[in-house]
Amino acid sequence: MTNPRILLLFAVAALTLAGCGDDPAAPPAAAAWTVGAPIPAERIKIGVVYISDPKQEKSGYSREHYVGIAAMQKTLHLRDDQILTRTDVSDAEPRIVEFALRELITLGANVIFATSFNYMDVCEQLAAEFPNVIFAHCSGYKFNERNFTNYFGRIYQAWYLSGIVAGLSTQTGKIGYVVAFGAENSECSGCLNAFALGAASVNPQAQIWTRVVNNWFDPPTEALAANELLSAGCDIIVQHTDSPRSLLEAQKAGARGLGYNSNMRVEAPDAVLASAVWNWGAYYTACVRSVIDGSFTTRPYFGGIAEGLLDLTPLNETLVAPDLATVIKQKVDAARAAMRHGQFNVFDGEIKTNDGKIIGAAGKTLSDADIRQNIHWYGENVRELP
């Protein structure tokens, strides 16, 4: 049975859009999208779905997507009424996700950005139902040939740079890594392994001790994990979740930390050395511009440092000695430049795992598909906390 609220929303939207045509002072109505046809910038209407409320956050996953949308809006000179948002949309409840997306469509959205992996299946369903609306979902893998795509990036490149900072900064040789999920999740294990490779490149004796919290956002469990790692002798704590809680625990303990998603120095200024960060505006601007000029395709987007999609924030030099700061910056800059110019891809050559296997081959590099879906192993310097 159709939800009566949804029917009401469609009716209200229809009346609203019809009324706009009669009022010369009203903003232009949104346009229906068709394959290969441009949409004038003034008739674009963007819908965005967030798992939290980015306006209430100083940092984190949703906040960085919000900043990216704002950058796109400014670059393309879109009006405020052309950006529609739904916040605190749990990705664990498909019906809630569907309702939020249908609301955006009812209100005229012709491009929808769904910012969480678990929005993927609902986007796939609605893309088939609404062929004149573009759906783009973050971090997933599904797409179709008409109006449904996905976007993500080589964030492991920034994690490699983060590993360089940690490897040069640790004094105990034990680095604690609080991670959302374990080796079953290729995104998490891929970034962890890239971090471990970065640390090993400058400090072969450093070990990465990991604690899995089985959730992207669970501050109490993250705090517990960080303190367990600190108690085990780790002097650097890494946050690979959506909460800054593990970094706050590091700061309380007088330890150092490395953040993720956004510049976590705003959360823990006395602990955070640097953060692996996204610049989502690079993708959002390119995508919406392609809709405006008619060049949009559903080919998945997978950018990196070369495209400006991600990077490592500048080193917090107040936390390290001047001589060490100079070495860290030189090593990070050299690795970043090699990535940017295609001279280094992180997962190059043979890679040893911590259970004695060999991944990859000399003279070759792992493909994007393998990195995204098939890294279910840990590098030789990774340890799991008992």
C-alpha positions in Angstrom: 0.0 0.0 0.0 1.3 3.4 -0.9 2.2 5.6 2.1 -0.4 8.5 2.2 2.3 10.9 3.3 4.2 10.2 0.1 1.1 10.7 -2.0 0.5 14.1 -0.2 4.1 15.1 -0.8 3.8 14.4 -4.5 0.6 16.4 -4.8 2.1 19.3 -2.9 5.2 19.2 -5.1 3.1 19.1 -8.3 1.1 22.1 -7.2 4.2 24.0 -6.2 6.0 23.4 -9.5 2.9 24.3 -11.5 2.6 27.5 -9.5 6.2 28.5 -10.2 5.4 28.7 -13.9 2.8 31.4 -13.2 5.0 33.6 -11.0 7.7 35.4 -13.0 9.5 36.2 -9.7 9.7 32.5 -8.7 12.9 30.5 -9.3 12.9 28.3 -12.3 11.4 24.8 -11.8 13.7 21.8 -11.7 14.0 20.0 -15.0 13.6 16.3 -15.7 16.9 14.8 -16.7 17.3 12.7 -19.9 20.4 10.8 -21.1 22.8 13.1 -23.0 20.8 16.2 -22.6 22.1 19.2 -20.7 20.2 20.8 -17.8 20.6 24.6 -17.4 22.4 25.3 -14.1 19.4 27.3 -12.9 17.1 24.2 -13.3 19.4 21.8 -11.4 18.0 20.7 -8.0 20.4 18.6 -5.8 19.2 16.2 -3.1 21.6 15.0 -0.4 21.1 12.4 2.2 23.3 12.3 5.3 23.6 9.6 8.1 24.0 12.4 10.7 23.5 16.1 10.9 26.6 17.8 9.5 25.4 21.3 10.6 25.8 20.1 14.2 29.3 18.7 13.7 32.7 20.3 13.8 34.3 17.4 12.0 33.7 13.9 10.6 32.3 12.0 7.7 29.0 13.8 7.1 30.6 17.2 7.8 33.1 16.7 5.0 30.4 15.8 2.5 28.5 18.9 3.6 31.6 21.0 3.0 32.0 19.4 -0.4 28.4 20.2 -1.4 28.8 23.8 -0.3 32.0 24.1 -2.3 30.2 22.7 -5.4 27.3 25.1 -4.9 29.7 28.1 -4.6 31.7 27.1 -7.7 28.7 26.5 -9.9 26.7 29.5 -8.5 23.7 27.5 -7.5 21.0 29.1 -5.3 20.2 27.9 -1.8 16.8 26.6 -2.9 18.6 24.3 -5.3 20.1 22.3 -2.5 17.8 19.9 -0.6 19.0 17.9 2.4 17.8 15.1 4.6 19.9 14.5 7.8 20.1 11.8 10.4 18.9 9.2 7.9 19.9 5.8 9.4 21.5 3.6 6.8 20.4 0.6 8.8 16.7 1.1 8.0 15.9 0.7 4.2 12.4 2.0 4.6 13.6 5.2 6.3 16.2 5.7 3.5 13.5 5.1 0.8 11.1 7.6 2.4 13.9 10.3 2.6 14.8 9.8 -1.1 11.2 9.8 -2.2 10.7 13.1 -0.3 13.6 14.6 -2.2 12.2 13.4 -5.6 8.8 14.8 -4.7 10.4 18.2 -4.0 11.9 18.2 -7.4 15.5 16.8 -7.0 16.9 15.7 -10.3 20.3 14.7 -8.9 20.6 12.8 -5.7 23.8 12.2 -3.7 23.4 9.4 -1.1 26.5 9.6 1.1 26.6 6.3 2.8 27.4 2.8 1.6 24.2 1.2 2.9 22.0 3.6 0.9 23.1 1.7 -2.2 20.3 -0.9 -2.6 17.5 1.6 -2.1 19.2 3.9 -4.7 19.3 1.0 -7.1 15.6 0.3 -6.6 14.5 3.9 -7.0 16.8 4.6 -10.0 14.8 1.9 -11.9 11.5 3.6 -10.8 12.6 7.1 -11.6 14.7 7.0 -14.9 14.8 10.8 -15.1 16.5 11.3 -11.8 20.3 10.8 -11.4 21.3 8.8 -8.3 25.0 8.7 -7.1 25.9 6.8 -4.0 29.1 7.0 -2.0 31.6 4.1 -1.4 29.4 1.3 -2.9 29.9 -0.7 -6.1 26.5 -0.9 -7.9 25.5 1.2 -10.9 23.4 0.9 -14.1 23.9 2.2 -17.7 21.4 5.1 -17.4 21.0 7.0 -14.2 22.7 5.2 -11.3 26.4 5.6 -10.4 28.8 5.4 -7.5 31.8 7.4 -6.3 34.7 6.9 -4.0 38.5 7.3 -4.1 41.9 6.1 -3.3 41.8 7.1 0.3 44.5 4.5 1.0 46.9 7.0 -0.6 46.3 9.4 2.2 46.6 6.6 4.7 50.0 5.7 3.4 51.1 9.2 4.0 49.6 9.1 7.5 51.6 5.9 8.1 54.8 7.8 7.3 54.0 10.3 9.9 53.3 7.6 12.5 56.3 5.5 11.6 58.6 8.5 12.1 56.9 9.8 15.3 56.5 6.6 17.4 59.0 6.1 20.2 57.7 2.8 21.5 57.5 1.3 18.0 53.8 0.3 18.7 51.1 2.2 16.9 47.4 1.6 17.9 44.8 1.6 15.1 41.1 1.8 16.1 39.2 0.6 13.0 35.5 0.3 12.3 35.7 -3.2 10.7 38.2 -6.0 10.3 39.7 -7.9 7.3 36.2 -8.8 6.0 35.8 -5.2 5.0 38.2 -4.4 2.2 37.9 -0.6 2.6 39.0 -0.8 6.2 41.7 -3.5 5.7 43.0 -1.8 2.6 43.5 1.5 4.4 45.0 -0.2 7.4 47.5 -2.0 5.1 48.4 1.1 3.2 49.0 2.8 6.6 51.2 -0.1 7.7 53.2 0.0 4.4 53.7 3.8 4.9 55.0 3.2 8.4 57.3 0.4 7.3 58.8 2.5 4.6 60.4 4.8 7.2 60.5 2.5 10.2 60.7 -1.3 9.5 60.6 -2.1 13.2 57.2 -0.4 13.8 54.2 -2.6 14.5 50.6 -1.6 13.9 48.3 -3.0 16.6 44.7 -3.0 15.7 41.4 -3.1 17.6 38.1 -3.6 15.6 35.0 -1.9 17.0 32.5 -3.3 14.5 30.8 0.0 13.9 31.6 3.3 12.0 30.2 5.4 14.9 30.3 4.0 18.4 32.2 6.5 20.7 32.1 4.4 23.9 33.5 1.4 22.2 36.1 3.5 20.4 37.2 5.0 23.7 37.6 1.5 25.2 39.6 0.3 22.2 41.9 3.3 22.4 42.6 2.8 26.0 43.3 -0.9 25.5 45.8 0.0 22.9 47.4 2.7 25.1 47.6 0.2 27.9 49.4 -2.2 25.5 52.2 0.3 25.0 51.0 2.1 21.9 52.1 5.8 21.9 50.2 6.8 18.8 46.5 6.2 18.3 44.9 6.1 14.9 41.2 6.9 14.3 39.7 5.0 11.4 36.0 5.5 12.4 33.6 8.4 12.1 34.0 9.6 15.7 37.0 11.5 17.2 36.6 9.7 20.6 39.8 7.6 20.3 41.8 10.8 19.6 40.3 12.4 22.6 41.4 9.5 24.7 44.9 9.8 23.3 45.0 13.4 24.2 43.9 12.7 27.7 46.7 10.2 28.0 49.3 12.5 26.6 49.8 10.4 23.5 49.8 11.4 19.8 47.1 10.6 17.2 46.2 10.5 13.5 42.7 11.3 12.3 40.4 10.5 9.5 37.7 12.1 7.3 38.4 15.7 8.3 41.0 17.6 10.1 40.7 16.1 13.6 43.1 18.7 15.0 39.9 20.8 15.7 38.8 18.0 18.1 42.1 17.1 19.7 44.7 19.8 19.1 47.1 18.5 21.6 47.3 15.0 20.1 46.6 15.0 16.4 49.7 15.1 14.2 47.7 15.0 10.9 44.6 13.5 9.3 43.8 11.6 6.1 41.0 13.8 4.6 38.5 13.9 1.8 37.8 16.9 -0.5 34.4 15.8 -1.7 33.9 19.1 -3.5 36.2 17.8 -6.3 33.7 15.1 -7.1 30.5 17.0 -6.5 31.6 19.8 -8.7 32.7 17.6 -11.5 29.5 15.5 -11.4 27.0 18.4 -11.3 29.0 20.2 -14.0 28.7 17.1 -16.3 24.9 17.2 -15.7 24.8 20.8 -16.7 26.8 20.3 -19.9 25.2 17.0 -20.9 28.3 14.8 -20.5 27.2 12.9 -17.4 27.7 9.1 -17.6 27.3 6.4 -15.0 30.9 5.3 -15.1 31.9 5.0 -11.5 34.2 7.7 -10.1 37.4 6.7 -8.3 39.7 9.6 -7.8 42.7 10.2 -5.7 45.5 12.6 -4.8 46.0 13.4 -8.5 42.4 14.6 -8.8 42.5 16.6 -5.5 39.9 14.3 -4.0 41.9 13.5 -0.9 45.1 14.3 0.9 46.9 14.5 4.3 46.5 17.6 6.3 49.7 19.6 7.1 51.8 18.3 10.0 51.0 19.7 13.5 54.6 21.0 14.0 53.8 22.0 17.6 53.9 18.3 18.6 57.2 17.2 17.1 60.8 18.5 17.4 61.9 20.8 14.5 64.4 18.4 13.0 61.9 15.6 13.0 59.2 17.8 11.5 61.6 18.6 8.6 62.2 14.9 7.9 58.5 14.0 8.1 57.5 16.7 5.7 60.2 15.7 3.2 59.2 12.1 3.3 55.4 12.9 3.0 56.0 15.4 0.2 58.1 13.0 -1.8 55.6 10.1 -1.5 52.7 12.5 -2.4 54.5 13.8 -5.5 55.2 10.2 -6.6 51.5 9.3 -6.3 50.4 12.5 -8.0 52.6 11.8 -11.1 51.7 8.1 -11.3 55.2 6.9 -10.2 53.9 5.1 -7.1 50.7 3.3 -6.3 51.1 2.0 -2.7 50.2 -1.6 -3.5 53.1 -2.2 -5.8 55.1 -5.3 -6.2 55.1 -8.2 -3.7 53.6 -7.6 -0.3 54.1 -9.9 2.6 51.1 -10.7 4.9 51.3 -11.4 8.6 50.4 -15.1 8.0 53.3 -15.7 5.6 51.6 -15.2 2.2 52.7 -13.1 -0.7 50.2 -10.7 -2.4 50.9 -9.1 -5.8 53.8 -9.6 -8.1 57.1 -7.9 -8.9 56.6 -5.1 -11.4 52.9 -5.1 -11.0 50.3 -3.2 -8.9 47.0 -4.3 -7.4 44.0 -3.1 -9.5 41.4 -0.7 -8.2 38.9 -3.6 -8.1 41.2 -5.7 -6.0 41.9 -2.9 -3.6 38.2 -2.1 -3.2 36.9 -5.6 -2.9 39.6 -8.2 -2.2 42.0 -7.0 0.5 41.0 -9.4 3.2 44.5 -9.8 4.7 46.9 -7.9 6.9 50.4 -6.8 6.2 53.4 -8.4 7.9 53.7 -5.6 10.5 50.0 -5.6 11.5 49.1 -7.3 14.8 45.6 -7.8 16.3 45.3 -7.0 20.0 44.4 -10.1 22.0 
